[in-house]
């Protein structure tokens, strides 16, 4: 067992295989169909969402706060090895979360209603509030996604030296990346409130 768990790739492979066993079990129980597909979309959406937001919280709860306390000679270990790897999973998990969220909304026939905050075809609070709430969450997540790919990643490439720049440009890029990462942290909690509570209260 220790040999399996000591290897990250093998651990993930076994975990995915076990997950596929569960998915096949659900398929056999549900008999396939659109509802089963929605369940798969939700599972993948949540998985990548956890990876994305988990890394966002790692950056903000741990790395950004602790970097000033790390001795200068040790900082390259973070900036050259840990941060680029974390940013790889961070940005692609953001993309996968968004794509799977859109597919889920399409499969459940509420993408237009959510995108318009329930205003498509008029508004009835008793009927459309669910779309207003989930729509706000979807727009917050979309803003966060744009921040990741449009601001945080381009500036992190400069700050980490992946793109060549002078010291002033690196410092400016690092600050910009930090501010937009903090913006995403600010938006993430209300976004998560809408995503989790909407499913519980409206189904």
N, C-alpha and C positions, 0 to 999 in steps of 0.2 A: 504493500500500500504506500509506503514512504517513497518507493521508486516512482510510482505513478504521480503522487502529489508533488514530488520535487521537480517535476517537469511541467511547466505551465501549459505548453501546447497539448500534452497528453491529458492533463486535467480538463482543459476546455473541450477536447474531443469527446471524452467520456461524458462530460456534462451535457453536451449537445446530443449525444446518442441517447442518454436517459430522457432528455426532453422530447426527442422524437418518439420514443416509446410512449410517453404520456400523450403526445399529439395524436399518434395512431389510435391510442385508446379512446380519446375523445372523438376521433373520426368514426370509429366503430360504434360508439354509443350514439352520436348525433346523426350518423348516416350521411355525413358530408353536407353539401348544400351551402347556401349563402351565409347562414348563421355560423357554420363551422369556419368558413373563410374569414368572416369578421373576427372570430375568436383568434385565428392565427395572426391576422393583421394587428389586433390589439396586443397579443403577446410580443410580437416583434417590435411594435411601437414602444411598448413599456420597457422592453429590454434595452433598446438603444437609448431611450430617454433616461433610464437609470445611469447608463454609461456616460452620457453627455453631462447630465446635471451632477453626477457624482464627481466627474473630473472638474467641472466648474467649481464645485465646493472644495475640492482638494486645492485648486489654485488659490481660492480666496480665503478659506479657513486655515490653510497650512502654508503653502509655498510663498505667496506674496507677503504674508505677515512675518514669516520666519527668515526670509532672505536677508534683511538688514542685520540679523544676529549671526549669520554664518560668516566665519572668517574668510577673508578675501581669497586665500589660496584654495579654499574648498568650493567656492561658488562655481567654478567651471564644471564641476561634477554635475551640478544641477542644470546649468545653462547649456551644456554640450551634450548631455546624455539623457537626463530625466525629462526636462521640459520638452525637447523636440518629440520624444516618444509619446508623452502625454498629450501634446498638441495634435499629433497624428490621429489618435483615437478620439480626441475631443471634437475635432472638426468633422470627421467622417461620421461619428455617432450623431452629431447635430443634423447632418444631411439625411441620414437614414431615419432619424426620428421624424423629421418633417415629411419626408416622402411617405412613410408608413402612416403617419397621421392623416395625410391627405387621402391616401387609399382607404383608410378606415372610414373617414367622413363620406367619401364617395360611395362606398359599399353600403353605408347606412342611410344614404340619401339626404344628408343634411349639410353638405359642403356649402351650397349657395346660401342657405339660411344662416349658417354660422358666419360665413364671410361677410354677410350684410347685417350681422348682429340681430337677426330675426326680423329685419325690416323688408325683406323680399315679399312682395304681395300684400303689404299692409302689416300692422302690428297688433297683436292681441296678447296682453300680459299673461293671461292664463295659459296660452298655447305656446307663445314664442319666447318666454323668459329663458327656457332651456337653451335656445339658440343664442340668446344674448350672452348668457354666462359662458358657454363653451366657445362662442365666437371671440369674446374678449381674451380667453385663454389662448386660443389659436393665433390671434393677432400678436399677443405678447410673445408667444413662442416664435412667430415669424420674425418679429423684430430682433429677438435674441439670435436667431439663425443668421440674419443679415449682419448683425454685429460680429458674429464669429468669423464669417467668410469675408466680409467687406472691410472690417476694421481690425479685429483682434489678430487674426492670422497674418495679414500683410504687415502689421506693425511688429508682431513677434518675430517674423523672419528677419527684420532689420535689427531688433533688439538682441536677438540671439546670434547674430553674425552669419545667418544663412544667406542673407543678402548683404553685400559689402556696403559699409557706410562709416562715416567718421563718428567719433565719440559723442558729439552733440546730437547727431541724428539718432544714434542708438538710445541715448537717454530720453529724447523726445518721444521716440517710438515706444519705449518701455512704459512711459507714463500714459501715453494714449491707450496702449493695450490694457494697462491696469484699470484705467477709468471706464473703459467699455466692458471689461470683465466684471467690474463692480456694478455697472449698470445692469448687466445680465443677472447678477446675483440679486439685485434689488427686484427685478422683474420676475425672477424665478419662483418666489414663494407665492405671490398672488396667482401666477400662472398655474402652479401645482394645485392651489386651492380650487381653481375652476375645474381642472382636469379630474381631480379625485372626487370632489363633492358633486359635480354634475352627474357623473356616472352613478353615484349612490342615490341621489335624490330623483333623477329623471330616467335613469336606466339607459 
